[in-house]
Amino acid sequence: MFALIAEIPTLVTDLVQREIELVKTEVIAKVKALGVGAGMIAVALLVLLAMLGVLLTAAILALTLTGLPGWAAALIVAGVLLIVAVILGLIGYSILKRGVPPMPTESIDSIKRDIRAIKGIGKRGET
Protein backbone atom coordinates (compact mmCIF):
# COMPACT_ATOMS: atom_id res chain seq x y z
CA MET A 1 0.00 0.00 0.00
CA PHE A 2 2.81 2.41 0.92
CA ALA A 3 4.58 1.56 -2.35
CA LEU A 4 1.49 2.50 -4.32
CA ILE A 5 1.11 5.77 -2.44
CA ALA A 6 4.79 6.53 -3.03
CA GLU A 7 4.32 6.01 -6.79
CA ILE A 8 1.47 8.54 -7.08
CA PRO A 9 3.70 11.62 -7.63
CA THR A 10 5.63 9.79 -10.36
CA LEU A 11 2.45 8.58 -12.02
CA VAL A 12 0.88 12.04 -11.92
CA THR A 13 4.07 13.59 -13.36
CA ASP A 14 4.12 11.03 -16.16
CA LEU A 15 0.44 11.65 -16.86
CA VAL A 16 0.94 15.43 -17.03
CA GLN A 17 3.94 15.05 -19.35
CA ARG A 18 1.98 12.75 -21.68
CA GLU A 19 -0.97 15.14 -21.72
CA ILE A 20 1.36 18.04 -22.58
CA GLU A 21 2.82 16.02 -25.47
CA LEU A 22 -0.71 15.19 -26.65
CA VAL A 23 -1.64 18.90 -26.59
CA LYS A 24 1.49 19.79 -28.57
CA THR A 25 0.82 17.10 -31.17
CA GLU A 26 -2.82 18.11 -31.59
CA VAL A 27 -2.07 21.84 -31.90
CA ILE A 28 0.70 21.20 -34.45
CA ALA A 29 -1.64 19.03 -36.55
CA LYS A 30 -4.37 21.70 -36.53
CA VAL A 31 -1.95 24.52 -37.38
CA LYS A 32 -0.58 22.45 -40.28
CA ALA A 33 -4.13 21.88 -41.55
CA LEU A 34 -4.77 25.63 -41.38
CA GLY A 35 -1.60 26.33 -43.36
CA VAL A 36 -2.31 23.74 -46.05
CA GLY A 37 -5.94 24.85 -46.37
CA ALA A 38 -4.96 28.51 -46.66
CA GLY A 39 -2.33 27.61 -49.27
CA MET A 40 -4.86 25.69 -51.35
CA ILE A 41 -7.30 28.59 -51.23
CA ALA A 42 -4.50 30.97 -52.27
CA VAL A 43 -3.70 28.73 -55.27
CA ALA A 44 -7.41 28.65 -56.15
CA LEU A 45 -7.47 32.45 -56.13
CA LEU A 46 -4.44 32.54 -58.44
CA VAL A 47 -6.19 30.15 -60.82
CA LEU A 48 -9.26 32.40 -60.76
CA LEU A 49 -7.02 35.35 -61.61
CA ALA A 50 -5.61 33.40 -64.55
CA MET A 51 -9.17 32.56 -65.62
CA LEU A 52 -10.01 36.27 -65.60
CA GLY A 53 -7.12 36.87 -68.02
CA VAL A 54 -8.39 34.10 -70.25
CA LEU A 55 -11.92 35.51 -70.20
CA LEU A 56 -10.62 38.94 -71.14
CA THR A 57 -8.69 37.36 -73.99
CA ALA A 58 -11.83 35.53 -75.07
CA ALA A 59 -13.81 38.76 -75.09
CA ILE A 60 -11.14 40.50 -77.17
CA LEU A 61 -10.97 37.61 -79.62
CA ALA A 62 -14.75 37.48 -79.84
CA LEU A 63 -14.87 41.14 -80.76
CA THR A 64 -11.95 41.16 -83.20
CA LEU A 65 -12.37 37.86 -84.97
CA THR A 66 -15.14 36.93 -87.29
CA GLY A 67 -14.58 33.18 -86.81
CA LEU A 68 -15.66 31.12 -83.83
CA PRO A 69 -12.59 28.97 -83.10
CA GLY A 70 -10.40 31.61 -81.38
CA TRP A 71 -12.75 32.76 -78.67
CA ALA A 72 -14.42 29.37 -78.37
CA ALA A 73 -11.06 27.84 -77.53
CA ALA A 74 -10.42 30.59 -75.00
CA LEU A 75 -13.81 29.96 -73.37
CA ILE A 76 -13.06 26.26 -73.16
CA VAL A 77 -9.76 27.03 -71.43
CA ALA A 78 -11.56 29.40 -69.05
CA GLY A 79 -14.09 26.68 -68.24
CA VAL A 80 -11.33 24.22 -67.44
CA LEU A 81 -9.59 26.82 -65.23
CA LEU A 82 -12.88 27.46 -63.43
CA ILE A 83 -13.32 23.75 -62.74
CA VAL A 84 -9.74 23.54 -61.43
CA ALA A 85 -10.28 26.59 -59.20
CA VAL A 86 -13.50 25.17 -57.77
CA ILE A 87 -11.87 21.81 -57.02
CA LEU A 88 -8.82 23.45 -55.39
CA GLY A 89 -11.02 25.79 -53.40
CA LEU A 90 -13.22 22.97 -52.10
CA ILE A 91 -10.19 20.87 -51.15
CA GLY A 92 -8.58 23.84 -49.42
CA TYR A 93 -11.79 24.66 -47.57
CA SER A 94 -12.12 21.05 -46.45
CA ILE A 95 -8.55 20.99 -45.13
CA LEU A 96 -8.93 24.41 -43.53
CA LYS A 97 -12.12 23.29 -41.79
CA ARG A 98 -10.25 20.41 -40.09
CA GLY A 99 -7.93 22.87 -38.35
CA VAL A 100 -10.61 25.18 -36.99
CA PRO A 101 -10.68 25.93 -34.16
CA PRO A 102 -6.98 25.42 -33.47
CA MET A 103 -7.74 24.31 -29.93
CA PRO A 104 -6.59 20.89 -28.72
CA THR A 105 -10.13 19.70 -27.95
CA GLU A 106 -9.27 16.01 -27.65
CA SER A 107 -6.42 16.74 -25.24
CA ILE A 108 -8.58 19.04 -23.13
CA ASP A 109 -11.25 16.32 -22.87
CA SER A 110 -8.59 13.80 -21.88
CA ILE A 111 -7.22 16.12 -19.19
CA LYS A 112 -10.73 16.66 -17.82
CA ARG A 113 -11.25 12.89 -17.62
CA ASP A 114 -7.90 12.53 -15.83
CA ILE A 115 -8.85 15.20 -13.29
CA ARG A 116 -12.21 13.53 -12.67
CA ALA A 117 -10.45 10.18 -12.21
CA ILE A 118 -7.93 11.67 -9.77
CA LYS A 119 -10.77 13.21 -7.78
CA GLY A 120 -12.53 9.85 -7.82
CA ILE A 121 -15.51 11.14 -9.79
CA GLY A 122 -15.14 8.62 -12.60
CA LYS A 123 -12.79 6.14 -14.19
CA ARG A 124 -9.99 7.09 -16.60
CA GLY A 125 -11.47 5.06 -19.47
CA GLU A 126 -14.91 6.71 -19.35
CA THR A 127 -15.92 9.37 -21.87
RODO-2510 file (C-alpha; in nm, 4 decimals, decimal comma):
residues 127
     n   res          X          Y          Z
     1     m     0,0000     0,0000     0,0000
     2     f     0,2806     0,2411     0,0919
     3     a     0,4580     0,1562    -0,2345
     4     l     0,1492     0,2501    -0,4315
     5     i     0,1113     0,5771    -0,2439
     6     a     0,4789     0,6530    -0,3025
     7     e     0,4316     0,6005    -0,6787
     8     i     0,1466     0,8543    -0,7078
     9     p     0,3700     1,1619    -0,7635
    10     t     0,5635     0,9786    -1,0360
    11     l     0,2446     0,8575    -1,2022
    12     v     0,0876     1,2043    -1,1924
    13     t     0,4069     1,3587    -1,3357
    14     d     0,4124     1,1027    -1,6163
    15     l     0,0441     1,1654    -1,6858
    16     v     0,0941     1,5426    -1,7025
    17     q     0,3942     1,5050    -1,9352
    18     r     0,1979     1,2751    -2,1682
    19     e    -0,0967     1,5140    -2,1718
    20     i     0,1360     1,8042    -2,2581
    21     e     0,2817     1,6024    -2,5467
    22     l    -0,0713     1,5195    -2,6652
    23     v    -0,1645     1,8895    -2,6593
    24     k     0,1492     1,9794    -2,8573
    25     t     0,0816     1,7098    -3,1169
    26     e    -0,2824     1,8112    -3,1595
    27     v    -0,2066     2,1838    -3,1900
    28     i     0,0701     2,1196    -3,4452
    29     a    -0,1639     1,9031    -3,6551
    30     k    -0,4369     2,1700    -3,6528
    31     v    -0,1953     2,4518    -3,7384
    32     k    -0,0577     2,2448    -4,0284
    33     a    -0,4126     2,1879    -4,1551
    34     l    -0,4772     2,5626    -4,1377
    35     g    -0,1595     2,6329    -4,3356
    36     v    -0,2308     2,3743    -4,6046
    37     g    -0,5937     2,4849    -4,6371
    38     a    -0,4957     2,8510    -4,6656
    39     g    -0,2329     2,7613    -4,9267
    40     m    -0,4856     2,5685    -5,1352
    41     i    -0,7299     2,8595    -5,1229
    42     a    -0,4501     3,0970    -5,2275
    43     v    -0,3705     2,8730    -5,5265
    44     a    -0,7414     2,8648    -5,6148
    45     l    -0,7470     3,2447    -5,6130
    46     l    -0,4442     3,2536    -5,8436
    47     v    -0,6185     3,0151    -6,0824
    48     l    -0,9255     3,2401    -6,0761
    49     l    -0,7019     3,5352    -6,1606
    50     a    -0,5615     3,3398    -6,4550
    51     m    -0,9171     3,2561    -6,5615
    52     l    -1,0009     3,6269    -6,5597
    53     g    -0,7121     3,6867    -6,8017
    54     v    -0,8394     3,4105    -7,0252
    55     l    -1,1919     3,5505    -7,0196
    56     l    -1,0624     3,8937    -7,1138
    57     t    -0,8687     3,7364    -7,3992
    58     a    -1,1830     3,5535    -7,5071
    59     a    -1,3813     3,8763    -7,5086
    60     i    -1,1145     4,0498    -7,7169
    61     l    -1,0968     3,7610    -7,9617
    62     a    -1,4752     3,7480    -7,9842
    63     l    -1,4872     4,1144    -8,0756
    64     t    -1,1952     4,1162    -8,3203
    65     l    -1,2372     3,7864    -8,4970
    66     t    -1,5143     3,6928    -8,7287
    67     g    -1,4578     3,3185    -8,6809
    68     l    -1,5664     3,1120    -8,3831
    69     p    -1,2590     2,8967    -8,3098
    70     g    -1,0402     3,1610    -8,1379
    71     w    -1,2748     3,2759    -7,8671
    72     a    -1,4423     2,9368    -7,8373
    73     a    -1,1060     2,7842    -7,7533
    74     a    -1,0417     3,0593    -7,4997
    75     l    -1,3814     2,9962    -7,3372
    76     i    -1,3063     2,6260    -7,3162
    77     v    -0,9755     2,7032    -7,1426
    78     a    -1,1565     2,9399    -6,9054
    79     g    -1,4093     2,6679    -6,8244
    80     v    -1,1325     2,4219    -6,7442
    81     l    -0,9594     2,6817    -6,5225
    82     l    -1,2882     2,7460    -6,3429
    83     i    -1,3323     2,3753    -6,2736
    84     v    -0,9740     2,3536    -6,1426
    85     a    -1,0282     2,6591    -5,9202
    86     v    -1,3504     2,5175    -5,7766
    87     i    -1,1872     2,1813    -5,7021
    88     l    -0,8820     2,3448    -5,5386
    89     g    -1,1025     2,5794    -5,3398
    90     l    -1,3222     2,2974    -5,2104
    91     i    -1,0193     2,0867    -5,1149
    92     g    -0,8579     2,3844    -4,9424
    93     y    -1,1793     2,4661    -4,7573
    94     s    -1,2121     2,1054    -4,6445
    95     i    -0,8550     2,0991    -4,5126
    96     l    -0,8931     2,4406    -4,3531
    97     k    -1,2123     2,3291    -4,1788
    98     r    -1,0248     2,0412    -4,0093
    99     g    -0,7932     2,2869    -3,8353
   100     v    -1,0613     2,5180    -3,6995
   101     p    -1,0679     2,5931    -3,4158
   102     p    -0,6981     2,5418    -3,3470
   103     m    -0,7739     2,4306    -2,9927
   104     p    -0,6587     2,0886    -2,8719
   105     t    -1,0126     1,9696    -2,7946
   106     e    -0,9267     1,6006    -2,7648
   107     s    -0,6417     1,6740    -2,5240
   108     i    -0,8584     1,9042    -2,3133
   109     d    -1,1250     1,6322    -2,2865
   110     s    -0,8592     1,3800    -2,1880
   111     i    -0,7217     1,6117    -1,9191
   112     k    -1,0734     1,6665    -1,7816
   113     r    -1,1246     1,2886    -1,7619
   114     d    -0,7902     1,2535    -1,5830
   115     i    -0,8850     1,5197    -1,3285
   116     r    -1,2209     1,3527    -1,2667
   117     a    -1,0453     1,0175    -1,2214
   118     i    -0,7929     1,1672    -0,9771
   119     k    -1,0766     1,3213    -0,7784
   120     g    -1,2533     0,9850    -0,7818
   121     i    -1,5507     1,1142    -0,9792
   122     g    -1,5144     0,8615    -1,2598
   123     k    -1,2791     0,6137    -1,4187
   124     r    -0,9992     0,7095    -1,6604
   125     g    -1,1475     0,5062    -1,9473
   126     e    -1,4914     0,6709    -1,9347
   127     t    -1,5921     0,9368    -2,1868
***
